Amino acid sequence: MNRPPIRVTLLLWLVLTLSAWNGLRLWTALIWHNVLDEFSAEQVSTIIISGAVWIATGIILILGIWQKKAWAAKLLLGASAGYTVWYWSERLIWQTPHPNWLFAVIVNLGLLAFILFTTKKLTREAHERKNENPKVD
């Protein structure tokens, strides 16, 4: 069996972890919606919708990366950019300011760099597979 490189394995674990985290957010918003309505500044429907969107995106990404689909690299770049925008907009709009913003920026940039580095490998592998098996008309 051909094992994926360690970078791809770590990337799969990252996507799985973020999907599980958003699954927990979705479940919590559904179960505790009365309490969140009373005490939260953010609308519960926003939490539910964002959790469902990121779970669906994560599942599609995991399947695409696992099956070595060529579109997975592009979706990964778009999803990571979208997740970054969503995270920071939620953090700046609805949450109270945190003293650890510098740590969050460093971790976010590190993860984006790792994703870009790994995406280049996924794109290159997809290109090599396409050249090895050209379509015959």
PEHUQUI-V975241 format. One record per residue. PSI is psi in whole degrees, -180 to 180 (none if undefined). NEAR is the number of other C-alpha atoms within 10 Angstrom. D_LAST is the distance of its C-alpha to the last C-alpha in whole Angstrom. Layout:
psi = <PSI	PSI>
near = <NEAR	NEAR>
d_last = <D_LAST	D_LAST>
This chain:
psi = <137	108	143	155	160	-34	-42	-38	-45	-38	-42	-42	-37	-47	-42	-42	-46	-35	-43	-40	-44	-29	-40	-40	-45	-48	-44	-42	-37	-41	-41	30	-33	-44	-42	-37	-38	-40	-13	144	-26	143	139	-35	-33	-42	-43	-47	-46	-38	-44	-41	-44	-28	-47	-43	-43	-42	-44	-42	-46	-45	-42	-42	-42	-38	4	46	144	-32	-13	-36	-42	-42	-37	-43	-45	-41	-39	-38	-44	-40	-38	-47	-45	-46	-49	-34	-41	-41	-39	-29	-51	-25	156	152	139	145	-9	29	-35	-42	-44	-39	-45	-45	-43	-46	-38	-44	-39	-40	-44	-43	-44	-43	-44	-35	-36	-40	-43	-42	-42	-43	-41	-40	-43	-39	-39	-38	-31	-32	69	152	140	127	none>
near = <3	4	7	12	11	10	16	18	14	15	20	17	13	16	21	17	13	15	23	16	15	22	20	14	17	24	16	15	22	15	11	12	17	12	11	17	14	8	8	13	12	14	13	20	14	12	20	19	13	18	22	18	15	22	22	15	16	23	14	15	24	21	13	17	22	14	10	17	15	18	14	22	24	15	17	24	15	12	16	18	13	12	15	15	12	13	12	15	12	12	14	12	11	13	13	9	10	10	8	8	11	10	10	13	12	11	12	16	13	12	15	16	12	14	21	16	12	20	21	13	16	22	18	14	15	18	12	11	13	12	10	9	8	8	7	4	3>
d_last = <31	30	32	31	33	37	36	33	36	38	36	35	39	40	37	39	43	42	41	44	46	45	45	48	49	48	50	53	52	52	55	57	57	60	61	59	59	63	63	59	59	55	54	53	50	49	49	47	44	44	44	42	39	39	39	36	34	35	34	30	31	32	29	26	28	29	25	24	22	21	23	26	27	27	29	31	32	33	35	37	38	38	40	42	43	44	46	48	49	50	52	54	54	55	57	60	60	59	61	58	55	55	54	51	50	50	48	45	45	44	42	40	40	39	36	35	35	33	30	29	29	27	24	24	23	21	19	20	18	15	15	16	13	10	6	4	0>
